[in-house]
Amino acid sequence: MYMPMIKDATRVKQIEFENHGAVLLKDIVAEGGIGYLYILMIMNLETKEIPLVVAAETNEFSDDLFFCAFTPEGHVNYGPHPEVLDIEEFERQAVELVISNLGEKLVG
């Protein structure tokens, strides 16, 4: 699956779903011309596969902050979302995307 190429990042927290675990990252150092303010990486607890990565994405061609997802089918750009500059808002929207795309429920 195509996903962000991360050289380094700071782990903020773990989030648990019924069948998946997720880790929220910040201070991301990525390869290439695409940057990431935050990433939520989701892993299937049974298979250890990564079915979804959600990102607050920047690039060298725009000053906008884009809300994006990486799935087995490819990259999805949901367009500019300046509100995800706030990490709590990014987490809220990313968790909603996990719930809707994977049919998951939060644990706890």
N, C-alpha and C positions, 0 to 999 in steps of 0.2 A: 504494500500500500504506500502510495506517495504521502509523505508527511514532512513537517519541518525538520531541517537538519540542524540540530542543536549541538553546539560545542560545550556550552556551560549554562547553568541556570541555578536559581535559588528556589528550593522547595518551600512553598508557603504553608500548605496543608494537604492532608489526604481527605477525600470524601468517599463515603461508602454507600453503594447502592446494593440492591438485593443480589445481583449476579455479576456486578462489575465494581472495580475499585478505580478511583481517579486521583490524580495528583495535580495540584495547582502550582504553576511555576511563574516566576517573575525574574527580572534581571537577566534576561535571556540573551546569550551571545549565539547568533546563528550564522551559518555559512551562506554566502550568496548575497543578492541584493534585496532580499525580503527580510524585514525585521519583525520581531514579535514582542509586544509589550507584556502580554500574558498568554499562557497556554494551559488548557485543561486536557490532560492526556488520560484516556479511559482504557482500562484493560479488563478483559473477560477473566474472572477469577478461576474458571475451570480450565479454559484452553490457553490462557496467557496471551491470546491474540489482542491486538489493539484495533478495535472496530471503529473508533472515532477519536479525533483530536479536534478541539475547538481552540481558536486563536483570535487574539486581537492583533491584527496584522498591519504593518506599515510597509511602504516601498519607496524607492528613490524617485518615483514619478509623481507622487501625490503627497500632500500634507494631511490627507484624511487618515483616520483610523478605521480599518475595516474589520467587521465581525465575520469570521470564516470558519469553515469546517473541512476536515480531511476525512474522507470515508473510503471504503474499498472501491467505490465507483469513481472517486476523484476529488477534486478541490471544489468547494462551494463557497462563493463570495456572496454574503448577504448584504453587501453594500456598506457605505459609511455609517458608523455608529459611534459618534463622539462620546456618548454616555458611557461606553465601556472603558474610557480612560480611568474611571474609578474601578478599582479591583473588586469591590463588593458587587458592583453592578455587573461587571464582567462575569463573576462567579454565578450570580443569579441567572443571567441569560444563558450561560453555558450549561448550567444544571437543567434548565428548562429544555434546552436542545437535546441533552442526553435522555431526559424523560420521554420526550416526544419521538426521538429517532430510534431509541432502543427499547421503548416500552418499559422503562425501569422505574423503580421507586427508591427514594432515599431511605437509608437505614438510620434509625436514631432520632 
